[in-house]
């Protein structure tokens, strides 16, 4: 696959100690994650994930869920400046929404694509500049990991064991090696980690 533009595919997600992005109650069960998503460490991490990104890739669920939250933060003078910076970036940047069911994009500056993740990422990598961020959409991250297309992982590890729920790293992924390029530990024990793929 040609990678002439040098664009990196990055992915951002928060996980529990047992590697889950939600609890046993399903997608909305984020009790082990939410308290750690609003700490200073998490907010600094949020800035790092978007600073070099010019395209964001989302699954349908996050595309619709984020729309209900982030645009209002972008307009809120009282919001934490780091939250507001991220929110403004998310509103203004190019968004690619992967969906087999949506017919029109839920956001402005967004387009819906009904195609395999690997194909979409390859197309994005072949054109344009800046990082391509898969933003907390686990199904998209999983597909990108399965195709070994992720160049950088931005993780927040929350110091709780969920005991059930969806895991990010499923059995059967291709083996890969990563280098820790940034780490920050918060007062509550949460860790913000950046791993770069060794190729």
C-alpha positions as CSV (number, residue, x, y, z in Angstrom):
1,X,0.0,0.0,0.0
2,X,1.5,3.4,-0.9
3,X,1.9,5.8,1.9
4,X,3.4,8.7,0.0
5,X,1.8,11.4,2.1
6,X,3.3,10.2,5.4
7,X,0.0,10.7,7.1
8,X,-0.2,8.8,10.5
9,X,-3.3,6.9,11.6
10,X,-3.8,7.6,15.3
11,X,-6.4,6.3,17.7
12,X,-7.7,7.6,21.0
13,X,-9.6,5.6,23.6
14,X,-10.0,5.2,27.4
15,X,-9.7,1.8,28.9
16,X,-10.1,0.1,32.3
17,X,-7.3,-1.9,33.9
18,X,-9.0,-5.0,32.4
19,X,-8.8,-3.5,29.0
20,X,-12.5,-2.5,28.6
21,X,-14.0,0.6,27.0
22,X,-17.4,0.1,28.7
23,X,-18.7,-1.9,31.7
24,X,-21.0,-5.0,31.9
25,X,-24.1,-2.8,31.4
26,X,-23.2,-2.1,27.7
27,X,-22.1,0.9,25.7
28,X,-23.6,3.4,28.1
29,X,-21.9,1.8,31.2
30,X,-18.9,4.2,31.5
31,X,-18.8,4.4,35.3
32,X,-15.3,3.2,35.5
33,X,-14.1,5.7,32.9
34,X,-16.0,9.0,33.1
35,X,-14.4,10.1,36.5
36,X,-11.0,10.0,34.9
37,X,-11.9,11.7,31.6
38,X,-12.2,15.1,33.3
39,X,-8.9,15.2,35.2
40,X,-6.0,17.6,34.3
41,X,-4.0,14.6,32.9
42,X,-7.0,13.6,30.7
43,X,-7.5,17.2,29.5
44,X,-3.8,17.6,28.6
45,X,-4.0,14.3,26.8
46,X,-7.1,15.5,24.9
47,X,-5.1,18.4,23.5
48,X,-2.3,16.1,22.4
49,X,-4.6,13.8,20.4
50,X,-5.9,16.5,18.1
51,X,-3.0,19.0,17.8
52,X,-1.6,17.3,14.6
53,X,-4.9,15.8,13.3
54,X,-6.6,17.2,10.3
55,X,-9.2,14.4,9.7
56,X,-11.3,12.6,12.3
57,X,-12.8,9.2,11.7
58,X,-15.9,8.2,13.7
59,X,-18.3,5.3,13.9
60,X,-22.0,6.2,13.7
61,X,-22.7,5.9,17.5
62,X,-19.9,8.4,18.4
63,X,-20.8,10.7,15.5
64,X,-24.3,11.0,16.8
65,X,-23.4,11.1,20.5
66,X,-20.6,13.7,20.2
67,X,-23.0,15.9,18.2
68,X,-25.2,16.2,21.3
69,X,-22.3,17.4,23.5
70,X,-19.3,19.0,21.9
71,X,-20.7,21.8,19.7
72,X,-22.2,23.5,22.8
73,X,-18.8,23.2,24.6
74,X,-17.2,25.0,21.6
75,X,-19.5,27.9,22.3
76,X,-19.2,27.9,26.1
77,X,-16.9,30.7,27.4
78,X,-16.9,29.0,30.8
79,X,-15.7,25.6,29.5
80,X,-12.2,24.5,30.3
81,X,-10.0,25.9,27.6
82,X,-8.6,22.5,26.7
83,X,-12.2,21.1,26.3
84,X,-13.1,24.1,24.3
85,X,-10.1,23.8,22.0
86,X,-10.9,20.2,21.3
87,X,-14.6,21.0,20.8
88,X,-13.8,23.8,18.3
89,X,-11.4,21.5,16.4
90,X,-14.0,18.7,16.3
91,X,-16.6,21.0,14.9
92,X,-14.3,22.6,12.3
93,X,-12.3,19.7,11.1
94,X,-13.0,17.2,8.3
95,X,-15.1,14.2,9.7
96,X,-15.5,10.9,8.0
97,X,-18.4,8.8,9.5
98,X,-18.3,5.1,8.9
99,X,-21.8,3.7,8.7
100,X,-23.8,1.2,6.8
101,X,-27.1,2.8,7.9
102,X,-26.8,6.6,7.8
103,X,-27.8,8.3,4.6
104,X,-26.8,11.8,5.5
105,X,-24.0,13.1,7.8
106,X,-25.1,14.2,11.3
107,X,-22.5,17.0,11.4
108,X,-21.4,19.8,9.1
109,X,-18.0,19.2,7.5
110,X,-18.7,15.5,7.6
111,X,-19.3,12.8,5.1
112,X,-20.8,9.3,5.5
113,X,-18.8,6.5,4.0
114,X,-20.2,2.9,3.7
115,X,-16.9,1.0,3.1
116,X,-14.5,-1.2,5.0
117,X,-12.4,0.6,7.6
118,X,-9.1,-0.4,6.0
119,X,-10.1,0.8,2.6
120,X,-11.3,4.2,3.9
121,X,-8.1,4.7,5.9
122,X,-5.9,3.7,2.9
123,X,-7.8,6.3,0.8
124,X,-7.2,9.0,3.4
125,X,-3.6,8.1,3.8
126,X,-3.0,8.5,0.1
127,X,-4.2,12.1,0.0
128,X,-3.9,15.2,2.1
129,X,-1.8,15.9,5.2
130,X,-1.9,15.8,9.0
131,X,-2.8,12.9,11.2
132,X,-6.0,10.8,10.8
133,X,-7.5,10.4,14.2
134,X,-9.9,7.5,15.0
135,X,-11.7,9.2,17.8
136,X,-12.8,6.8,20.6
137,X,-14.8,4.7,18.1
138,X,-13.9,1.2,19.3
139,X,-15.3,-0.7,16.3
140,X,-13.2,1.4,13.9
141,X,-10.1,1.1,16.1
142,X,-10.5,-2.6,16.2
143,X,-10.8,-2.9,12.4
144,X,-7.7,-0.6,12.0
145,X,-5.7,-2.7,14.5
146,X,-6.8,-5.9,12.7
147,X,-5.4,-4.4,9.4
148,X,-2.3,-3.2,11.2
149,X,-3.0,0.4,10.1
150,X,-2.7,2.2,13.5
151,X,0.6,4.2,13.8
152,X,-0.1,5.7,17.2
153,X,-2.3,4.8,20.2
154,X,-3.4,7.5,22.7
155,X,-4.7,5.6,25.7
156,X,-6.0,6.7,29.1
157,X,-5.9,3.8,31.5
158,X,-8.4,4.1,34.3
159,X,-7.5,2.5,37.7
160,X,-10.6,0.3,37.9
161,X,-11.5,-3.2,36.9
162,X,-14.9,-3.2,35.1
163,X,-15.3,-7.0,35.4
164,X,-17.3,-7.2,32.2
165,X,-18.0,-5.2,29.0
166,X,-16.3,-4.8,25.6
167,X,-12.5,-5.2,25.3
168,X,-10.5,-3.3,22.8
169,X,-7.8,-5.9,22.2
170,X,-9.6,-9.0,20.9
171,X,-7.8,-12.3,20.4
172,X,-6.6,-12.8,16.8
173,X,-5.1,-9.3,16.2
174,X,-1.8,-9.4,14.3
175,X,1.2,-9.3,16.7
176,X,2.8,-5.8,16.9
177,X,5.5,-3.9,18.9
178,X,5.0,-0.4,20.3
179,X,7.3,2.2,21.9
180,X,6.0,4.4,24.8
181,X,6.6,8.0,23.7
182,X,4.7,9.9,26.3
183,X,3.3,9.1,29.8
184,X,1.6,11.2,32.4
185,X,0.1,9.9,35.7
186,X,-2.7,11.7,37.4
187,X,-3.5,12.1,41.1
188,X,-6.3,9.5,40.9
189,X,-4.0,6.9,39.4
190,X,-5.1,7.4,35.8
191,X,-2.4,7.2,33.2
192,X,-2.2,9.0,29.8
193,X,0.0,7.0,27.5
194,X,1.1,7.5,23.9
195,X,2.4,4.4,22.1
196,X,3.9,4.6,18.6
197,X,3.9,1.5,16.3
198,X,7.4,0.1,15.6
199,X,7.6,-0.8,11.9
